[in-house]
Amino acid sequence: MLTKKEIFIIILYIIGYFAAIYLIAWLIISISPFFIAAIVFVPWLIAALKDGAKV
């Protein structure tokens, strides 16, 4: 049988895991526009340099 202290520690672990998952999801959602811009920018830059543009 678990004591109240052990149950409290388990509940804190569960809350911590949910908080970590929420934080990771929030970071991915908030930073993803920068990743999309970087993914689009690199091929555009390579194509511009192949055409002889001075960047």
C-alpha positions in Angstrom: 0.0 0.0 0.0 1.3 3.4 -0.9 1.5 6.1 1.7 0.2 9.6 1.2 3.7 11.0 0.7 4.5 8.4 -2.1 1.2 9.2 -3.8 1.9 12.9 -3.7 5.4 12.3 -5.2 3.8 10.2 -8.0 1.2 13.0 -8.7 4.0 15.6 -8.9 5.9 13.4 -11.4 2.8 13.1 -13.6 2.2 16.9 -13.5 5.9 17.4 -14.3 5.6 15.1 -17.3 2.5 16.9 -18.6 4.2 20.3 -18.1 7.3 19.1 -20.0 5.2 17.8 -22.9 3.2 21.0 -23.0 6.4 23.1 -23.0 8.0 21.1 -25.8 4.8 21.3 -27.9 4.6 25.1 -27.3 8.2 25.6 -28.3 7.7 23.6 -31.5 4.6 25.6 -32.4 6.2 28.9 -31.6 9.5 28.2 -33.3 8.2 26.4 -36.4 7.7 29.5 -38.5 11.4 30.2 -38.3 12.2 26.6 -39.4 9.8 27.0 -42.3 11.4 30.3 -43.3 14.9 28.7 -43.1 13.8 25.7 -45.2 12.4 28.1 -47.9 15.3 30.5 -47.7 18.2 28.0 -48.4 16.9 26.7 -51.8 16.0 30.3 -52.8 19.5 31.4 -51.9 21.1 28.5 -53.9 18.9 29.2 -56.9 19.8 32.9 -56.8 23.5 32.2 -56.5 23.3 29.8 -59.5 21.7 32.6 -61.5 24.6 34.8 -60.7 23.0 37.1 -58.2 25.3 39.0 -55.9 23.9 38.4 -52.5 
